[in-house]
Amino acid sequence: MAKYKAKTNKACEKRFKKTASGKFLVKQAGVKHLNAKMRSKTKRRLGGHTVVNDAYTKRLADLLPHA
């Protein structure tokens, strides 16, 4: 029986980053357009990254085996 390599999902590789503790970071959504009506505080908050929910961590670990 042939053994298969675990391949990285390239779409997830571009969107998610794994931290040293094993959590995943993703860019905060909602800042691309329609932000003239937003407060400056809101835009600053959306500028960073956020931690992915624990429900998706196992799925991301399967998609990014070498992260």
C-alpha positions as a Markdown table, in Angstrom:
| # | Residue | x | y | z |
|---|---|---|---|---|
| 1 | Met | 0.0 | 0.0 | 0.0 |
| 2 | Ala | 1.3 | 3.4 | -0.9 |
| 3 | Lys | 1.9 | 6.1 | 1.7 |
| 4 | Tyr | 0.7 | 9.6 | 0.9 |
| 5 | Lys | 2.1 | 12.9 | 2.0 |
| 6 | Ala | 0.1 | 15.3 | 4.0 |
| 7 | Lys | -0.4 | 18.3 | 1.7 |
| 8 | Thr | -1.0 | 21.9 | 2.8 |
| 9 | Asn | -4.1 | 23.6 | 1.8 |
| 10 | Lys | -2.8 | 26.7 | 0.0 |
| 11 | Ala | -5.9 | 28.8 | 0.5 |
| 12 | Cys | -5.7 | 28.3 | 4.3 |
| 13 | Glu | -1.9 | 28.8 | 4.2 |
| 14 | Lys | -2.5 | 32.3 | 2.9 |
| 15 | Arg | -5.2 | 33.2 | 5.4 |
| 16 | Phe | -4.2 | 31.7 | 8.7 |
| 17 | Lys | -1.0 | 31.8 | 10.8 |
| 18 | Lys | -0.2 | 29.4 | 13.6 |
| 19 | Thr | 1.1 | 30.7 | 16.9 |
| 20 | Ala | 3.7 | 29.1 | 19.1 |
| 21 | Ser | 1.0 | 27.9 | 21.5 |
| 22 | Gly | -0.8 | 26.1 | 18.7 |
| 23 | Lys | -3.6 | 28.6 | 18.1 |
| 24 | Phe | -4.5 | 30.1 | 14.8 |
| 25 | Leu | -4.7 | 33.8 | 13.9 |
| 26 | Val | -6.8 | 35.3 | 11.1 |
| 27 | Lys | -7.2 | 38.8 | 9.8 |
| 28 | Gln | -10.2 | 40.6 | 11.2 |
| 29 | Ala | -13.1 | 40.9 | 8.7 |
| 30 | Gly | -15.1 | 44.0 | 7.8 |
| 31 | Val | -12.5 | 46.6 | 6.9 |
| 32 | Lys | -12.3 | 46.4 | 3.1 |
| 33 | His | -15.0 | 49.0 | 2.2 |
| 34 | Leu | -18.0 | 50.9 | 3.6 |
| 35 | Asn | -15.9 | 52.1 | 6.4 |
| 36 | Ala | -16.4 | 55.9 | 6.1 |
| 37 | Lys | -19.2 | 55.6 | 8.6 |
| 38 | Met | -17.0 | 53.7 | 11.1 |
| 39 | Arg | -15.4 | 55.4 | 14.1 |
| 40 | Ser | -11.6 | 55.5 | 14.1 |
| 41 | Lys | -11.6 | 53.3 | 17.1 |
| 42 | Thr | -13.6 | 50.6 | 15.2 |
| 43 | Lys | -11.2 | 50.7 | 12.2 |
| 44 | Arg | -8.2 | 50.4 | 14.5 |
| 45 | Arg | -9.7 | 47.4 | 16.2 |
| 46 | Leu | -10.4 | 45.7 | 12.8 |
| 47 | Gly | -6.9 | 46.4 | 11.6 |
| 48 | Gly | -5.3 | 43.6 | 13.6 |
| 49 | His | -5.6 | 39.8 | 13.8 |
| 50 | Thr | -7.9 | 37.7 | 16.0 |
| 51 | Val | -7.7 | 34.2 | 17.4 |
| 52 | Val | -9.8 | 31.5 | 15.6 |
| 53 | Asn | -12.5 | 29.9 | 17.5 |
| 54 | Asp | -11.5 | 26.6 | 19.2 |
| 55 | Ala | -14.2 | 24.7 | 17.2 |
| 56 | Tyr | -12.2 | 25.3 | 14.0 |
| 57 | Thr | -8.7 | 24.6 | 15.4 |
| 58 | Lys | -8.7 | 20.9 | 14.7 |
| 59 | Arg | -9.9 | 21.4 | 11.2 |
| 60 | Leu | -7.2 | 24.0 | 10.5 |
| 61 | Ala | -4.6 | 21.7 | 12.0 |
| 62 | Asp | -5.6 | 19.0 | 9.4 |
| 63 | Leu | -5.5 | 21.6 | 6.5 |
| 64 | Leu | -2.1 | 23.0 | 7.6 |
| 65 | Pro | -0.1 | 19.9 | 8.7 |
| 66 | His | 3.3 | 21.6 | 8.4 |
| 67 | Ala | 2.4 | 25.0 | 10.0 |
